[in-house]
Amino acid sequence: MALIRVPQSWQLPERDVTSEAAFFNRRRFLKTLIGAGVGGSIAGLWGCQAQSVEGEEPLLGTSPLQGAPNPAFLDAGSDRPLTNEMLAATYNNFYEYGGSKHIWRNAQALPTEDWKVEVTGLVNNPRTFDLDDLQRTFPLEERVYRFRCVEAWAMVVPWIGFPMNALIAAVDPTPQAKFVRFTSFYDPQVTKGPGLHSRFLPWPYTEGLRIEEMANELAFFAVGIYGHTLPKQHGAPIRAVLPWKYGFKGAKSIVSIEFTDTQPATYWNTISSSEYKFDANVEPQVPHPRWSQAKERLIGSGSEFSWEERPTLLYNGYEEYVAALYA
């Protein structure tokens, strides 16, 4: 496994980064205000406070973005602090840009201008959205979610976006629609993959859900994180966030969404169906063929071997929301 590198000159010393505790406590404060009916009046001020420090290379090209804090999803657990933003921005899986965790520089090649998301297939109202359309059509909100990788590392991040069920309502799937396929941006001149064998891999990256999973209130399209638009290494400008599933299910840099009547082929399941299941729910009692899933490590400073270890929670702690889907 790769190690987090020693911070370079472009990285802020930890004292200069908004602390996870301060960031998290502000959300608790907001949650209280929202409960009192006054949260909306300070949303604009909160968006400004949440901005990351300007000029940091891992956040290249991002801009401030506001989302109304959703009081149901502001607390990912008192035992799980918000992940330091710079660590989250420099430790990423994005196979189109390399096989290591430190692909953020390579990912800057992603062209995001004039981005379009095409929604097709078994729907009554097929649509093609640009980014402005998405924000006009779907009010943005902020949610703090746990994130669990199939590789047994974890973090907690504040996403900005909109629930997937809002898009379902807008395009009105037909009764024949049973699944949905997400397709990521692919250009072999830009998304060069992890190495010499890349041309043999099943590009473009695709992922899929059952339609009832997409309709679950947890399922989310993110267009921002930590108070600004998504950095490219996080899957700019729009990605899927499914907190009860392993991270590879969250397709990044989505260009098309297709509703189908059959289960779609997906990238990692095609490569190794025994290791990467279509459902890919976080289940501590179900091991990966090459390692246990009973525990996870919360990413932090220092080497991976020094990260705090915790028991893995069933469905990543979201059992009350999704258990009925798999009864």
Secondary structure, DSSP 8 states (H G I E B T S, - for coil): --------TTS--GGGS--HHHHHHHHHHHHHHHHTT-GGGGHHHHHHHT---TT-GGGTT--B---EE-GGGS-S-TTS----HHHHHHS---GGG-SSS--HHHHTT---TT-EEEEEESBSS-EEEEHHHHHHHS--EEEEEEEE-TTSEEEEEEEEEEEHHHHHHHH-B-TT--EEEEEE---TTT---SSGGGGGS--S-EEEEEHHHHTSTT-EEEEEETTEE--GGGTTT-EEE-TTB-GGGS--SEEEEEEESS----HHHHH-TTTS-SS-B--TTS-BTTB--SEEEE--SS-GGGSEEEE--GGGGTHHHHGGGG-
